[in-house]
């Protein structure tokens, strides 16, 4: 299950990079941050999901008013559901890291 989540997060960042040209890199630099909207996802039942990846101080939503320590979130634009995104060198590193609880990996010291 952790590998599936890690792959999904990797796919989100890869797709955001692809569709934004260099904009995702620009958005991810510095504390001010920025955001990149990801193309809509059309589900088989006709529902359309719209997401945005937000960085730095912009990594917030109505449901998460403070940026996470990772500085990256994925936000559903229709319901503001928010997922913290972590950045890893590759899927193996992400899968290994996911074995440890999130708060243990990101404790504020």
PDB file as gemmi writes it, atoms N, CA and C in Angstrom:
CRYST1    1.000    1.000    1.000  90.00  90.00  90.00 P 1                      
ATOM      1  N   UNK A   1       0.820  -1.197   0.000  1.00  0.00           N  
ATOM      2  CA  UNK A   1       0.000   0.000   0.000  1.00  0.00           C  
ATOM      3  C   UNK A   1       0.863   1.261   0.000  1.00  0.00           C  
ATOM      4  N   UNK A   2       1.934   1.277   0.811  1.00  0.00           N  
ATOM      5  CA  UNK A   2       2.801   2.455   0.854  1.00  0.00           C  
ATOM      6  C   UNK A   2       3.424   2.737  -0.502  1.00  0.00           C  
ATOM      7  N   UNK A   3       3.792   1.686  -1.228  1.00  0.00           N  
ATOM      8  CA  UNK A   3       4.380   1.879  -2.549  1.00  0.00           C  
ATOM      9  C   UNK A   3       3.361   2.497  -3.503  1.00  0.00           C  
ATOM     10  N   UNK A   4       2.104   2.100  -3.387  1.00  0.00           N  
ATOM     11  CA  UNK A   4       1.052   2.667  -4.247  1.00  0.00           C  
ATOM     12  C   UNK A   4       0.909   4.165  -3.963  1.00  0.00           C  
ATOM     13  N   UNK A   5       0.899   4.541  -2.693  1.00  0.00           N  
ATOM     14  CA  UNK A   5       0.792   5.961  -2.337  1.00  0.00           C  
ATOM     15  C   UNK A   5       2.011   6.720  -2.834  1.00  0.00           C  
ATOM     16  N   UNK A   6       3.191   6.155  -2.634  1.00  0.00           N  
ATOM     17  CA  UNK A   6       4.413   6.811  -3.094  1.00  0.00           C  
ATOM     18  C   UNK A   6       4.384   6.986  -4.607  1.00  0.00           C  
ATOM     19  N   UNK A   7       3.941   5.966  -5.340  1.00  0.00           N  
ATOM     20  CA  UNK A   7       3.857   6.078  -6.804  1.00  0.00           C  
ATOM     21  C   UNK A   7       2.849   7.149  -7.208  1.00  0.00           C  
ATOM     22  N   UNK A   8       1.740   7.225  -6.496  1.00  0.00           N  
ATOM     23  CA  UNK A   8       0.727   8.241  -6.816  1.00  0.00           C  
ATOM     24  C   UNK A   8       1.295   9.637  -6.622  1.00  0.00           C  
ATOM     25  N   UNK A   9       2.035   9.849  -5.542  1.00  0.00           N  
ATOM     26  CA  UNK A   9       2.623  11.162  -5.304  1.00  0.00           C  
ATOM     27  C   UNK A   9       3.683  11.474  -6.355  1.00  0.00           C  
ATOM     28  N   UNK A  10       4.474  10.477  -6.717  1.00  0.00           N  
ATOM     29  CA  UNK A  10       5.484  10.663  -7.761  1.00  0.00           C  
ATOM     30  C   UNK A  10       4.804  11.023  -9.083  1.00  0.00           C  
ATOM     31  N   UNK A  11       3.703  10.350  -9.384  1.00  0.00           N  
ATOM     32  CA  UNK A  11       2.956  10.635 -10.615  1.00  0.00           C  
ATOM     33  C   UNK A  11       2.393  12.053 -10.612  1.00  0.00           C  
ATOM     34  N   UNK A  12       1.919  12.514  -9.462  1.00  0.00           N  
ATOM     35  CA  UNK A  12       1.371  13.867  -9.355  1.00  0.00           C  
ATOM     36  C   UNK A  12       2.443  14.891  -9.712  1.00  0.00           C  
ATOM     37  N   UNK A  13       3.624  14.764  -9.108  1.00  0.00           N  
ATOM     38  CA  UNK A  13       4.686  15.730  -9.387  1.00  0.00           C  
ATOM     39  C   UNK A  13       5.179  15.621 -10.824  1.00  0.00           C  
ATOM     40  N   UNK A  14       5.270  14.397 -11.352  1.00  0.00           N  
ATOM     41  CA  UNK A  14       5.712  14.212 -12.742  1.00  0.00           C  
ATOM     42  C   UNK A  14       4.720  14.856 -13.711  1.00  0.00           C  
ATOM     43  N   UNK A  15       3.430  14.641 -13.479  1.00  0.00           N  
ATOM     44  CA  UNK A  15       2.414  15.219 -14.357  1.00  0.00           C  
ATOM     45  C   UNK A  15       2.392  16.740 -14.236  1.00  0.00           C  
ATOM     46  N   UNK A  16       2.523  17.240 -13.025  1.00  0.00           N  
ATOM     47  CA  UNK A  16       2.551  18.691 -12.838  1.00  0.00           C  
ATOM     48  C   UNK A  16       3.747  19.294 -13.560  1.00  0.00           C  
ATOM     49  N   UNK A  17       4.880  18.630 -13.504  1.00  0.00           N  
ATOM     50  CA  UNK A  17       6.072  19.108 -14.209  1.00  0.00           C  
ATOM     51  C   UNK A  17       5.847  19.095 -15.709  1.00  0.00           C  
ATOM     52  N   UNK A  18       5.253  18.015 -16.211  1.00  0.00           N  
ATOM     53  CA  UNK A  18       5.029  17.874 -17.654  1.00  0.00           C  
ATOM     54  C   UNK A  18       4.119  18.970 -18.192  1.00  0.00           C  
ATOM     55  N   UNK A  19       3.002  19.207 -17.521  1.00  0.00           N  
ATOM     56  CA  UNK A  19       2.015  20.142 -18.055  1.00  0.00           C  
ATOM     57  C   UNK A  19       2.384  21.596 -17.814  1.00  0.00           C  
ATOM     58  N   UNK A  20       3.275  21.858 -16.869  1.00  0.00           N  
ATOM     59  CA  UNK A  20       3.575  23.239 -16.538  1.00  0.00           C  
ATOM     60  C   UNK A  20       4.809  23.781 -17.234  1.00  0.00           C  
ATOM     61  N   UNK A  21       5.473  22.944 -18.021  1.00  0.00           N  
ATOM     62  CA  UNK A  21       6.742  23.390 -18.584  1.00  0.00           C  
ATOM     63  C   UNK A  21       7.702  23.609 -17.436  1.00  0.00           C  
ATOM     64  N   UNK A  22       8.305  24.772 -17.347  1.00  0.00           N  
ATOM     65  CA  UNK A  22       9.204  25.079 -16.243  1.00  0.00           C  
ATOM     66  C   UNK A  22       8.504  25.717 -15.071  1.00  0.00           C  
ATOM     67  N   UNK A  23       7.194  25.920 -15.168  1.00  0.00           N  
ATOM     68  CA  UNK A  23       6.483  26.649 -14.119  1.00  0.00           C  
ATOM     69  C   UNK A  23       6.499  25.945 -12.770  1.00  0.00           C  
ATOM     70  N   UNK A  24       6.488  24.620 -12.761  1.00  0.00           N  
ATOM     71  CA  UNK A  24       6.482  23.920 -11.470  1.00  0.00           C  
ATOM     72  C   UNK A  24       7.810  24.122 -10.763  1.00  0.00           C  
ATOM     73  N   UNK A  25       8.888  24.150 -11.525  1.00  0.00           N  
ATOM     74  CA  UNK A  25      10.190  24.401 -10.909  1.00  0.00           C  
ATOM     75  C   UNK A  25      10.216  25.807 -10.316  1.00  0.00           C  
ATOM     76  N   UNK A  26       9.726  26.774 -11.066  1.00  0.00           N  
ATOM     77  CA  UNK A  26       9.676  28.156 -10.569  1.00  0.00           C  
ATOM     78  C   UNK A  26       8.793  28.254  -9.334  1.00  0.00           C  
ATOM     79  N   UNK A  27       7.674  27.562  -9.332  1.00  0.00           N  
ATOM     80  CA  UNK A  27       6.747  27.614  -8.204  1.00  0.00           C  
ATOM     81  C   UNK A  27       7.336  26.981  -6.953  1.00  0.00           C  
ATOM     82  N   UNK A  28       8.236  26.016  -7.130  1.00  0.00           N  
ATOM     83  CA  UNK A  28       8.762  25.273  -5.989  1.00  0.00           C  
ATOM     84  C   UNK A  28       9.980  25.928  -5.351  1.00  0.00           C  
ATOM     85  N   UNK A  29      10.490  26.990  -5.947  1.00  0.00           N  
ATOM     86  CA  UNK A  29      11.696  27.635  -5.436  1.00  0.00           C  
ATOM     87  C   UNK A  29      11.332  28.703  -4.408  1.00  0.00           C  
ATOM     88  N   UNK A  30      12.032  28.681  -3.285  1.00  0.00           N  
ATOM     89  CA  UNK A  30      11.871  29.728  -2.283  1.00  0.00           C  
ATOM     90  C   UNK A  30      10.673  29.534  -1.379  1.00  0.00           C  
ATOM     91  N   UNK A  31      10.601  30.353  -0.353  1.00  0.00           N  
ATOM     92  CA  UNK A  31       9.533  30.251   0.627  1.00  0.00           C  
ATOM     93  C   UNK A  31       8.213  30.826   0.147  1.00  0.00           C  
ATOM     94  N   UNK A  32       8.267  31.802  -0.754  1.00  0.00           N  
ATOM     95  CA  UNK A  32       7.025  32.418  -1.218  1.00  0.00           C  
ATOM     96  C   UNK A  32       6.135  31.384  -1.882  1.00  0.00           C  
ATOM     97  N   UNK A  33       6.758  30.485  -2.629  1.00  0.00           N  
ATOM     98  CA  UNK A  33       6.014  29.394  -3.237  1.00  0.00           C  
ATOM     99  C   UNK A  33       5.139  29.835  -4.381  1.00  0.00           C  
ATOM    100  N   UNK A  34       4.310  28.925  -4.786  1.00  0.00           N  
ATOM    101  CA  UNK A  34       3.409  29.150  -5.894  1.00  0.00           C  
ATOM    102  C   UNK A  34       2.565  27.913  -6.071  1.00  0.00           C  
ATOM    103  N   UNK A  35       1.883  27.840  -7.193  1.00  0.00           N  
ATOM    104  CA  UNK A  35       1.026  26.678  -7.432  1.00  0.00           C  
ATOM    105  C   UNK A  35       0.970  26.377  -8.915  1.00  0.00           C  
ATOM    106  N   UNK A  36       0.655  25.118  -9.205  1.00  0.00           N  
ATOM    107  CA  UNK A  36       0.492  24.659 -10.578  1.00  0.00           C  
ATOM    108  C   UNK A  36      -0.748  23.788 -10.628  1.00  0.00           C  
ATOM    109  N   UNK A  37      -1.695  24.148 -11.503  1.00  0.00           N  
ATOM    110  CA  UNK A  37      -2.898  23.333 -11.658  1.00  0.00           C  
ATOM    111  C   UNK A  37      -2.587  22.155 -12.570  1.00  0.00           C  
ATOM    112  N   UNK A  38      -3.082  20.994 -12.185  1.00  0.00           N  
ATOM    113  CA  UNK A  38      -2.884  19.763 -12.950  1.00  0.00           C  
ATOM    114  C   UNK A  38      -4.105  19.580 -13.848  1.00  0.00           C  
ATOM    115  N   UNK A  39      -3.931  19.052 -15.047  1.00  0.00           N  
ATOM    116  CA  UNK A  39      -5.103  18.824 -15.907  1.00  0.00           C  
ATOM    117  C   UNK A  39      -6.163  17.978 -15.201  1.00  0.00           C  
ATOM    118  N   UNK A  40      -7.408  18.274 -15.480  1.00  0.00           N  
ATOM    119  CA  UNK A  40      -8.525  17.568 -14.854  1.00  0.00           C  
ATOM    120  C   UNK A  40      -8.439  16.071 -15.123  1.00  0.00           C  
ATOM    121  N   UNK A  41      -8.902  15.312 -14.138  1.00  0.00           N  
ATOM    122  CA  UNK A  41      -8.968  13.849 -14.250  1.00  0.00           C  
ATOM    123  C   UNK A  41     -10.427  13.485 -14.479  1.00  0.00           C  
ATOM    124  N   UNK A  42     -10.731  12.847 -15.596  1.00  0.00           N  
ATOM    125  CA  UNK A  42     -12.101  12.434 -15.921  1.00  0.00           C  
ATOM    126  C   UNK A  42     -12.300  10.983 -15.515  1.00  0.00           C  
ATOM    127  N   UNK A  43     -13.164  10.749 -14.533  1.00  0.00           N  
ATOM    128  CA  UNK A  43     -13.432   9.394 -14.061  1.00  0.00           C  
ATOM    129  C   UNK A  43     -14.466   8.720 -14.964  1.00  0.00           C  
ATOM    130  N   UNK A  44     -14.502   7.397 -14.902  1.00  0.00           N  
ATOM    131  CA  UNK A  44     -15.419   6.614 -15.737  1.00  0.00           C  
ATOM    132  C   UNK A  44     -16.884   6.957 -15.451  1.00  0.00           C  
ATOM    133  N   UNK A  45     -17.169   7.372 -14.216  1.00  0.00           N  
ATOM    134  CA  UNK A  45     -18.560   7.695 -13.857  1.00  0.00           C  
ATOM    135  C   UNK A  45     -18.967   9.115 -14.271  1.00  0.00           C  
ATOM    136  N   UNK A  46     -18.082   9.819 -14.978  1.00  0.00           N  
ATOM    137  CA  UNK A  46     -18.383  11.158 -15.456  1.00  0.00           C  
ATOM    138  C   UNK A  46     -17.914  12.273 -14.534  1.00  0.00           C  
ATOM    139  N   UNK A  47     -17.528  11.930 -13.320  1.00  0.00           N  
ATOM    140  CA  UNK A  47     -17.041  12.941 -12.381  1.00  0.00           C  
ATOM    141  C   UNK A  47     -15.683  13.462 -12.852  1.00  0.00           C  
ATOM    142  N   UNK A  48     -15.465  14.740 -12.666  1.00  0.00           N  
ATOM    143  CA  UNK A  48     -14.204  15.373 -13.042  1.00  0.00           C  
ATOM    144  C   UNK A  48     -13.507  15.841 -11.770  1.00  0.00           C  
ATOM    145  N   UNK A  49     -12.248  15.458 -11.602  1.00  0.00           N  
ATOM    146  CA  UNK A  49     -11.459  15.869 -10.448  1.00  0.00           C  
ATOM    147  C   UNK A  49     -10.449  16.919 -10.895  1.00  0.00           C  
ATOM    148  N   UNK A  50     -10.377  18.019 -10.142  1.00  0.00           N  
ATOM    149  CA  UNK A  50      -9.435  19.094 -10.459  1.00  0.00           C  
ATOM    150  C   UNK A  50      -8.473  19.269  -9.282  1.00  0.00           C  
ATOM    151  N   UNK A  51      -7.165  19.240  -9.575  1.00  0.00           N  
ATOM    152  CA  UNK A  51      -6.139  19.330  -8.538  1.00  0.00           C  
ATOM    153  C   UNK A  51      -5.146  20.438  -8.834  1.00  0.00           C  
ATOM    154  N   UNK A  52      -4.497  20.877  -7.758  1.00  0.00           N  
ATOM    155  CA  UNK A  52      -3.436  21.859  -7.859  1.00  0.00           C  
ATOM    156  C   UNK A  52      -2.337  21.422  -6.900  1.00  0.00           C  
ATOM    157  N   UNK A  53      -1.076  21.585  -7.296  1.00  0.00           N  
ATOM    158  CA  UNK A  53       0.053  21.334  -6.411  1.00  0.00           C  
ATOM    159  C   UNK A  53       0.550  22.705  -5.958  1.00  0.00           C  
ATOM    160  N   UNK A  54       0.697  22.858  -4.635  1.00  0.00           N  
ATOM    161  CA  UNK A  54       1.106  24.143  -4.056  1.00  0.00           C  
ATOM    162  C   UNK A  54       2.403  23.974  -3.280  1.00  0.00           C  
ATOM    163  N   UNK A  55       3.238  25.020  -3.310  1.00  0.00           N  
ATOM    164  CA  UNK A  55       4.580  24.957  -2.732  1.00  0.00           C  
ATOM    165  C   UNK A  55       4.840  26.085  -1.751  1.00  0.00           C  
ATOM    166  N   UNK A  56       5.792  25.849  -0.830  1.00  0.00           N  
ATOM    167  CA  UNK A  56       6.251  26.887   0.094  1.00  0.00           C  
ATOM    168  C   UNK A  56       5.127  27.445   0.940  1.00  0.00           C  
ATOM    169  N   UNK A  57       5.114  28.764   1.111  1.00  0.00           N  
ATOM    170  CA  UNK A  57       4.064  29.398   1.909  1.00  0.00           C  
ATOM    171  C   UNK A  57       2.696  29.287   1.256  1.00  0.00           C  
ATOM    172  N   UNK A  58       2.661  28.960  -0.024  1.00  0.00           N  
ATOM    173  CA  UNK A  58       1.386  28.769  -0.728  1.00  0.00           C  
ATOM    174  C   UNK A  58       0.849  27.347  -0.563  1.00  0.00           C  
ATOM    175  N   UNK A  59       1.582  26.501   0.148  1.00  0.00           N  
ATOM    176  CA  UNK A  59       1.168  25.101   0.349  1.00  0.00           C  
ATOM    177  C   UNK A  59       0.132  25.009   1.464  1.00  0.00           C  
ATOM    178  N   UNK A  60      -0.998  25.671   1.232  1.00  0.00           N  
ATOM    179  CA  UNK A  60      -2.093  25.695   2.204  1.00  0.00           C  
ATOM    180  C   UNK A  60      -3.410  25.500   1.463  1.00  0.00           C  
ATOM    181  N   UNK A  61      -4.463  25.302   2.229  1.00  0.00           N  
ATOM    182  CA  UNK A  61      -5.813  25.204   1.661  1.00  0.00           C  
ATOM    183  C   UNK A  61      -6.796  25.600   2.751  1.00  0.00           C  
ATOM    184  N   UNK A  62      -8.079  25.592   2.407  1.00  0.00           N  
ATOM    185  CA  UNK A  62      -9.101  25.880   3.413  1.00  0.00           C  
ATOM    186  C   UNK A  62      -9.054  24.860   4.547  1.00  0.00           C  
ATOM    187  N   UNK A  63      -8.641  23.634   4.233  1.00  0.00           N  
ATOM    188  CA  UNK A  63      -8.613  22.571   5.243  1.00  0.00           C  
ATOM    189  C   UNK A  63      -7.247  22.413   5.903  1.00  0.00           C  
ATOM    190  N   UNK A  64      -6.210  23.091   5.386  1.00  0.00           N  
ATOM    191  CA  UNK A  64      -4.870  23.038   5.973  1.00  0.00           C  
ATOM    192  C   UNK A  64      -4.292  24.454   5.909  1.00  0.00           C  
ATOM    193  N   UNK A  65      -4.558  25.267   6.919  1.00  0.00           N  
ATOM    194  CA  UNK A  65      -4.166  26.674   6.868  1.00  0.00           C  
ATOM    195  C   UNK A  65      -2.679  26.953   7.083  1.00  0.00           C  
ATOM    196  N   UNK A  66      -1.916  25.954   7.466  1.00  0.00           N  
ATOM    197  CA  UNK A  66      -0.483  26.121   7.691  1.00  0.00           C  
ATOM    198  C   UNK A  66       0.270  25.168   6.772  1.00  0.00           C  
ATOM    199  N   UNK A  67       1.314  25.652   6.082  1.00  0.00           N  
ATOM    200  CA  UNK A  67       2.073  24.752   5.203  1.00  0.00           C  
ATOM    201  C   UNK A  67       2.710  23.607   6.000  1.00  0.00           C  
ATOM    202  N   UNK A  68       2.736  22.408   5.434  1.00  0.00           N  
ATOM    203  CA  UNK A  68       3.393  21.293   6.114  1.00  0.00           C  
ATOM    204  C   UNK A  68       4.906  21.458   6.044  1.00  0.00           C  
ATOM    205  N   UNK A  69       5.609  20.703   6.832  1.00  0.00           N  
ATOM    206  CA  UNK A  69       7.069  20.794   6.853  1.00  0.00           C  
ATOM    207  C   UNK A  69       7.679  20.428   5.496  1.00  0.00           C  
ATOM    208  N   UNK A  70       6.979  19.611   4.714  1.00  0.00           N  
ATOM    209  CA  UNK A  70       7.499  19.245   3.391  1.00  0.00           C  
ATOM    210  C   UNK A  70       7.408  20.402   2.411  1.00  0.00           C  
ATOM    211  N   UNK A  71       6.510  21.354   2.676  1.00  0.00           N  
ATOM    212  CA  UNK A  71       6.352  22.502   1.806  1.00  0.00           C  
ATOM    213  C   UNK A  71       5.631  22.214   0.500  1.00  0.00           C  
ATOM    214  N   UNK A  72       4.964  21.060   0.395  1.00  0.00           N  
ATOM    215  CA  UNK A  72       4.237  20.707  -0.826  1.00  0.00           C  
ATOM    216  C   UNK A  72       2.906  20.055  -0.448  1.00  0.00           C  
ATOM    217  N   UNK A  73       1.817  20.496  -1.082  1.00  0.00           N  
ATOM    218  CA  UNK A  73       0.526  19.838  -0.919  1.00  0.00           C  
ATOM    219  C   UNK A  73      -0.152  19.688  -2.271  1.00  0.00           C  
ATOM    220  N   UNK A  74      -1.034  18.713  -2.338  1.00  0.00           N  
ATOM    221  CA  UNK A  74      -1.923  18.541  -3.489  1.00  0.00           C  
ATOM    222  C   UNK A  74      -3.318  18.866  -2.985  1.00  0.00           C  
ATOM    223  N   UNK A  75      -4.011  19.779  -3.656  1.00  0.00           N  
ATOM    224  CA  UNK A  75      -5.328  20.227  -3.203  1.00  0.00           C  
ATOM    225  C   UNK A  75      -6.376  19.920  -4.260  1.00  0.00           C  
ATOM    226  N   UNK A  76      -7.476  19.289  -3.826  1.00  0.00           N  
ATOM    227  CA  UNK A  76      -8.627  19.092  -4.695  1.00  0.00           C  
ATOM    228  C   UNK A  76      -9.337  20.439  -4.743  1.00  0.00           C  
ATOM    229  N   UNK A  77      -9.434  21.035  -5.924  1.00  0.00           N  
ATOM    230  CA  UNK A  77      -9.980  22.384  -6.054  1.00  0.00           C  
ATOM    231  C   UNK A  77     -11.477  22.466  -5.798  1.00  0.00           C  
ATOM    232  N   UNK A  78     -12.174  21.345  -5.848  1.00  0.00           N  
ATOM    233  CA  UNK A  78     -13.620  21.365  -5.645  1.00  0.00           C  
ATOM    234  C   UNK A  78     -14.040  21.213  -4.190  1.00  0.00           C  
ATOM    235  N   UNK A  79     -13.284  20.432  -3.409  1.00  0.00           N  
ATOM    236  CA  UNK A  79     -13.681  20.235  -2.009  1.00  0.00           C  
ATOM    237  C   UNK A  79     -12.589  20.615  -1.008  1.00  0.00           C  
ATOM    238  N   UNK A  80     -11.444  21.076  -1.519  1.00  0.00           N  
ATOM    239  CA  UNK A  80     -10.314  21.504  -0.691  1.00  0.00           C  
ATOM    240  C   UNK A  80      -9.664  20.378   0.106  1.00  0.00           C  
ATOM    241  N   UNK A  81     -10.007  19.097  -0.190  1.00  0.00           N  
ATOM    242  CA  UNK A  81      -9.284  18.009   0.457  1.00  0.00           C  
ATOM    243  C   UNK A  81      -7.814  18.174   0.091  1.00  0.00           C  
ATOM    244  N   UNK A  82      -6.942  17.983   1.079  1.00  0.00           N  
ATOM    245  CA  UNK A  82      -5.533  18.308   0.922  1.00  0.00           C  
ATOM    246  C   UNK A  82      -4.663  17.132   1.335  1.00  0.00           C  
ATOM    247  N   UNK A  83      -3.673  16.849   0.524  1.00  0.00           N  
ATOM    248  CA  UNK A  83      -2.738  15.755   0.788  1.00  0.00           C  
ATOM    249  C   UNK A  83      -1.325  16.328   0.833  1.00  0.00           C  
ATOM    250  N   UNK A  84      -0.570  15.990   1.876  1.00  0.00           N  
ATOM    251  CA  UNK A  84       0.823  16.395   1.962  1.00  0.00           C  
ATOM    252  C   UNK A  84       1.621  15.540   0.989  1.00  0.00           C  
ATOM    253  N   UNK A  85       2.474  16.189   0.219  1.00  0.00           N  
ATOM    254  CA  UNK A  85       3.311  15.494  -0.756  1.00  0.00           C  
ATOM    255  C   UNK A  85       4.750  15.554  -0.274  1.00  0.00           C  
ATOM    256  N   UNK A  86       5.433  14.419  -0.361  1.00  0.00           N  
ATOM    257  CA  UNK A  86       6.836  14.347   0.008  1.00  0.00           C  
ATOM    258  C   UNK A  86       7.671  14.142  -1.253  1.00  0.00           C  
ATOM    259  N   UNK A  87       8.886  14.643  -1.240  1.00  0.00           N  
ATOM    260  CA  UNK A  87       9.769  14.536  -2.396  1.00  0.00           C  
ATOM    261  C   UNK A  87      10.902  13.556  -2.067  1.00  0.00           C  
ATOM    262  N   UNK A  88      11.113  12.585  -2.946  1.00  0.00           N  
ATOM    263  CA  UNK A  88      12.173  11.599  -2.776  1.00  0.00           C  
ATOM    264  C   UNK A  88      12.934  11.445  -4.080  1.00  0.00           C  
ATOM    265  N   UNK A  89      14.131  10.894  -3.972  1.00  0.00           N  
ATOM    266  CA  UNK A  89      14.975  10.708  -5.153  1.00  0.00           C  
ATOM    267  C   UNK A  89      14.367   9.710  -6.130  1.00  0.00           C  
ATOM    268  N   UNK A  90      13.708   8.669  -5.594  1.00  0.00           N  
ATOM    269  CA  UNK A  90      13.112   7.662  -6.465  1.00  0.00           C  
ATOM    270  C   UNK A  90      12.056   6.877  -5.693  1.00  0.00           C  
ATOM    271  N   UNK A  91      11.372   5.984  -6.389  1.00  0.00           N  
ATOM    272  CA  UNK A  91      10.268   5.240  -5.777  1.00  0.00           C  
ATOM    273  C   UNK A  91      10.752   4.320  -4.653  1.00  0.00           C  
ATOM    274  N   UNK A  92      11.949   3.774  -4.779  1.00  0.00           N  
ATOM    275  CA  UNK A  92      12.474   2.897  -3.730  1.00  0.00           C  
ATOM    276  C   UNK A  92      12.668   3.681  -2.426  1.00  0.00           C  
ATOM    277  N   UNK A  93      13.214   4.881  -2.529  1.00  0.00           N  
ATOM    278  CA  UNK A  93      13.413   5.710  -1.340  1.00  0.00           C  
ATOM    279  C   UNK A  93      12.075   6.105  -0.724  1.00  0.00           C  
ATOM    280  N   UNK A  94      11.099   6.426  -1.559  1.00  0.00           N  
ATOM    281  CA  UNK A  94       9.774   6.806  -1.062  1.00  0.00           C  
ATOM    282  C   UNK A  94       9.100   5.638  -0.357  1.00  0.00           C  
ATOM    283  N   UNK A  95       9.212   4.456  -0.936  1.00  0.00           N  
ATOM    284  CA  UNK A  95       8.600   3.264  -0.349  1.00  0.00           C  
ATOM    285  C   UNK A  95       9.246   2.942   0.992  1.00  0.00           C  
ATOM    286  N   UNK A  96      10.557   3.039   1.071  1.00  0.00           N  
ATOM    287  CA  UNK A  96      11.276   2.768   2.319  1.00  0.00           C  
ATOM    288  C   UNK A  96      10.879   3.790   3.390  1.00  0.00           C  
ATOM    289  N   UNK A  97      10.823   5.053   3.019  1.00  0.00           N  
ATOM    290  CA  UNK A  97      10.475   6.105   3.974  1.00  0.00           C  
ATOM    291  C   UNK A  97       9.052   5.941   4.490  1.00  0.00           C  
ATOM    292  N   UNK A  98       8.157   5.452   3.640  1.00  0.00           N  
ATOM    293  CA  UNK A  98       6.757   5.309   4.026  1.00  0.00           C  
ATOM    294  C   UNK A  98       6.545   4.242   5.093  1.00  0.00           C  
ATOM    295  N   UNK A  99       7.551   3.431   5.363  1.00  0.00           N  
ATOM    296  CA  UNK A  99       7.444   2.412   6.411  1.00  0.00           C  
ATOM    297  C   UNK A  99       7.462   3.044   7.801  1.00  0.00           C  
ATOM    298  N   UNK A 100       7.997   4.266   7.896  1.00  0.00           N  
ATOM    299  CA  UNK A 100       8.078   4.975   9.162  1.00  0.00           C  
ATOM    300  C   UNK A 100       6.925   5.987   9.220  1.00  0.00           C  
ATOM    301  N   UNK A 101       6.305   6.181  10.381  1.00  0.00           N  
ATOM    302  CA  UNK A 101       5.201   7.147  10.469  1.00  0.00           C  
ATOM    303  C   UNK A 101       5.617   8.542  10.009  1.00  0.00           C  
ATOM    304  N   UNK A 102       4.690   9.229   9.371  1.00  0.00           N  
ATOM    305  CA  UNK A 102       4.950  10.552   8.809  1.00  0.00           C  
ATOM    306  C   UNK A 102       5.558  11.506   9.835  1.00  0.00           C  
ATOM    307  N   UNK A 103       4.960  11.583  11.026  1.00  0.00           N  
ATOM    308  CA  UNK A 103       5.446  12.526  12.026  1.00  0.00           C  
ATOM    309  C   UNK A 103       6.851  12.201  12.496  1.00  0.00           C  
ATOM    310  N   UNK A 104       7.222  10.935  12.499  1.00  0.00           N  
ATOM    311  CA  UNK A 104       8.588  10.565  12.861  1.00  0.00           C  
ATOM    312  C   UNK A 104       9.577  11.048  11.821  1.00  0.00           C  
ATOM    313  N   UNK A 105       9.170  10.996  10.545  1.00  0.00           N  
ATOM    314  CA  UNK A 105      10.057  11.442   9.457  1.00  0.00           C  
ATOM    315  C   UNK A 105      10.207  12.952   9.433  1.00  0.00           C  
ATOM    316  N   UNK A 106       9.227  13.661   9.940  1.00  0.00           N  
ATOM    317  CA  UNK A 106       9.210  15.118   9.801  1.00  0.00           C  
ATOM    318  C   UNK A 106       9.048  15.842  11.134  1.00  0.00           C  
ATOM    319  N   UNK A 107       9.636  15.320  12.181  1.00  0.00           N  
ATOM    320  CA  UNK A 107       9.494  15.977  13.473  1.00  0.00           C  
ATOM    321  C   UNK A 107      10.225  17.320  13.432  1.00  0.00           C  
ATOM    322  N   UNK A 108       9.600  18.324  13.999  1.00  0.00           N  
ATOM    323  CA  UNK A 108      10.206  19.648  14.076  1.00  0.00           C  
ATOM    324  C   UNK A 108      11.097  19.672  15.320  1.00  0.00           C  
ATOM    325  N   UNK A 109      12.376  19.820  15.094  1.00  0.00           N  
ATOM    326  CA  UNK A 109      13.322  19.782  16.225  1.00  0.00           C  
ATOM    327  C   UNK A 109      13.783  21.147  16.590  1.00  0.00           C  
TER     328      UNK A 109                                                      
END                                                                             
